């Protein structure tokens, strides 16, 4: 079993709850905690440089804004930075996020080893995740179906129209002009931009090309 773990969560009570559960259930000998991504990164880096590396990082995705200046402000940024100095470290994301598409992207892009969705049973799930990951398996909370075709998101008629225009190569500005010409509402560029940004978030896409590819793959357009 893992002997040295770092928990990065921005609520002290959450940190303590995780640490106590893992210590009691799995007899982890060393569990350290940090409330900020930058401090978590510095602790991981220092340990790595001193040949006393952490074996596992448990991190949230979202960290609240604070008055402290930060270079790393999210779990994704922390994971990416840590992977550069210690590619072999095991990673568990422990978050409220329940969108299968976004979670799948964490496995594909951030190369995480486990995902636990925060909830009533998440502490027990974290313990189960550690056991699986120590055996070189991956772990996902039972309620998350990564093989689903993103059916949690329904596209309405306006989404379909905008997406088809994007697939034809039109920019959001050009779409707005076309909608005004043919009296399609809403037609403001800002509304179209917000709708496209929401679709990016819903489907875990970084750009229009990737969004169209995901939707085409899943037969949604």
C-alpha positions in Angstrom: 0.0 0.0 0.0 1.0 3.6 -0.5 3.1 5.0 2.3 3.3 8.7 1.4 0.4 10.7 0.2 -0.4 14.4 -0.3 -3.9 15.8 -0.2 -4.7 19.1 -1.9 -8.1 20.5 -0.9 -9.0 24.1 -0.1 -11.2 23.1 2.9 -9.3 22.1 6.1 -12.2 19.9 7.2 -12.2 18.0 3.9 -8.4 17.4 4.2 -8.7 16.2 7.7 -11.6 13.9 6.9 -9.8 12.3 4.0 -6.6 11.9 6.0 -8.3 10.3 9.0 -10.3 7.9 6.8 -7.3 6.7 4.9 -5.1 6.4 7.9 -7.7 4.4 9.8 -8.8 2.1 7.0 -5.5 1.6 5.2 -2.8 2.4 7.8 -1.1 5.0 5.6 2.0 6.0 7.4 2.4 9.5 6.1 -0.3 11.8 4.9 0.3 15.5 4.4 -2.1 18.2 3.5 -2.1 21.5 1.6 -4.9 24.1 1.0 -3.3 25.8 -2.1 -2.1 24.3 -5.4 1.1 26.3 -5.3 2.0 25.0 -1.9 1.1 21.5 -2.8 3.3 21.7 -5.9 6.2 23.1 -3.9 5.9 20.3 -1.3 5.8 17.7 -4.0 8.8 19.2 -5.8 10.8 19.5 -2.6 10.1 15.9 -1.7 11.1 14.7 -5.2 14.3 16.7 -5.2 15.2 15.2 -1.9 14.6 11.6 -3.1 11.6 11.3 -0.7 8.8 11.6 -3.3 5.1 11.3 -2.6 3.6 8.2 -4.2 0.1 9.6 -4.6 -1.6 13.0 -5.0 -5.3 13.4 -4.1 -6.6 16.7 -5.4 -9.8 18.6 -6.0 -10.4 20.3 -9.4 -11.6 23.7 -8.1 -9.9 25.9 -5.5 -11.6 29.1 -4.3 -10.1 32.5 -5.1 -8.0 34.0 -2.3 -6.0 37.2 -1.6 -2.8 35.2 -2.1 -1.2 35.5 -5.5 -1.2 32.1 -7.3 0.6 30.6 -10.2 -1.5 27.4 -10.1 -5.2 27.9 -9.4 -6.8 24.6 -10.3 -6.4 20.9 -9.9 -5.7 20.5 -13.6 -2.9 23.0 -13.5 -1.5 21.3 -10.4 -1.6 17.9 -12.0 0.1 19.1 -15.2 2.9 20.8 -13.2 3.5 17.8 -11.0 3.6 15.4 -14.0 6.4 17.4 -15.5 8.7 16.8 -12.5 7.3 13.4 -11.4 5.6 11.6 -14.3 5.1 8.3 -12.4 3.2 9.8 -9.5 -0.3 8.4 -9.1 -3.2 10.9 -9.2 -6.7 10.7 -7.8 -9.1 13.6 -8.5 -11.7 14.1 -5.8 -14.3 16.5 -7.0 -18.0 17.4 -7.3 -17.8 17.2 -11.1 -20.1 14.5 -12.5 -20.0 15.1 -16.2 -18.7 11.9 -17.8 -17.2 13.8 -20.7 -15.1 16.1 -18.5 -14.0 13.2 -16.3 -13.0 11.1 -19.3 -10.9 14.0 -20.5 -9.0 13.9 -17.2 -8.0 10.3 -17.8 -7.1 11.0 -21.4 -5.3 14.3 -21.0 -4.1 14.6 -17.4 -3.5 10.8 -17.3 -5.1 10.5 -13.8 -5.4 7.1 -12.2 -8.7 7.5 -10.3 -11.7 9.7 -10.0 -13.9 10.0 -7.0 -17.1 12.0 -7.1 -17.7 13.8 -3.8 -20.8 12.6 -2.1 -22.2 10.5 0.8 -19.9 7.6 0.1 -16.8 9.4 -1.3 -14.6 8.7 1.7 -15.2 4.9 1.4 -14.7 5.3 -2.4 -11.3 7.0 -1.8 -10.2 4.0 0.2 -11.4 1.6 -2.5 -9.6 3.8 -5.1 -6.3 3.6 -3.3 -6.5 -0.2 -3.2 -7.2 -0.5 -6.9 -4.6 2.1 -7.9 -2.0 0.4 -5.8 -2.7 -2.7 -7.9 -2.1 -0.6 -11.0 -5.8 -0.5 -11.8 -7.9 2.6 -12.5 -10.9 3.7 -10.4 -14.0 5.7 -11.1 -16.9 6.3 -8.8 -19.7 3.7 -9.5 -22.3 6.3 -10.4 -20.1 7.7 -13.2 -20.5 6.0 -16.5 -17.5 7.0 -18.7 -18.8 4.9 -21.6 -22.0 6.9 -21.9 -22.4 9.1 -25.0 -22.6 12.3 -22.9 -26.4 11.8 -22.7 -26.5 14.1 -19.7 -26.5 17.0 -22.1 -29.4 17.6 -24.5 -29.0 19.8 -27.5 -31.9 22.1 -28.4 -32.7 23.4 -31.9 -30.7 26.5 -31.5 -27.6 24.5 -30.5 -28.0 22.3 -33.6 -28.2 25.3 -35.9 -25.2 27.0 -34.4 -23.1 23.8 -34.5 -24.0 23.1 -38.1 -22.8 26.6 -39.0 -19.6 26.1 -37.0 -19.1 22.8 -38.9 -19.4 24.7 -42.2 -16.5 26.9 -41.1 -18.3 30.0 -40.1 -17.0 32.2 -37.2 -19.3 33.2 -34.4 -19.4 36.7 -35.9 -20.3 35.4 -39.3 -23.1 33.2 -37.7 -24.5 36.3 -36.0 -24.6 38.2 -39.3 -26.3 35.3 -41.0 -28.9 34.9 -38.3 -29.8 38.6 -38.4 -30.1 38.3 -42.2 -32.6 35.4 -42.0 -34.3 36.6 -38.8 -33.1 33.8 -36.7 -33.2 34.6 -33.0 -31.3 35.1 -30.8 -28.8 36.6 -33.2 -26.3 38.6 -31.1 -22.7 37.5 -31.3 -22.4 37.5 -27.5 -25.3 35.1 -27.1 -23.8 32.8 -29.7 -20.4 33.0 -28.0 -22.0 32.1 -24.6 -23.8 29.2 -26.1 -20.7 27.8 -27.7 -18.7 28.3 -24.5 -21.3 26.3 -22.6 -21.1 23.5 -25.1 -17.3 23.5 -24.7 -17.7 23.0 -21.0 -20.5 20.4 -21.3 -18.5 18.2 -23.7 -15.0 18.9 -22.4 -13.8 20.4 -25.7 -11.0 22.9 -26.0 -11.9 24.3 -29.4 -14.5 24.2 -32.1 -12.8 21.5 -34.1 -12.7 19.2 -31.1 -16.3 20.0 -30.2 -17.5 19.1 -33.7 -15.5 15.9 -33.6 -16.9 14.8 -30.3 -20.5 15.5 -31.3 -20.1 13.9 -34.7 -18.5 10.8 -33.1 -21.4 10.5 -30.7 -24.0 11.0 -33.4 -25.4 14.2 -31.9 -25.0 16.3 -35.1 
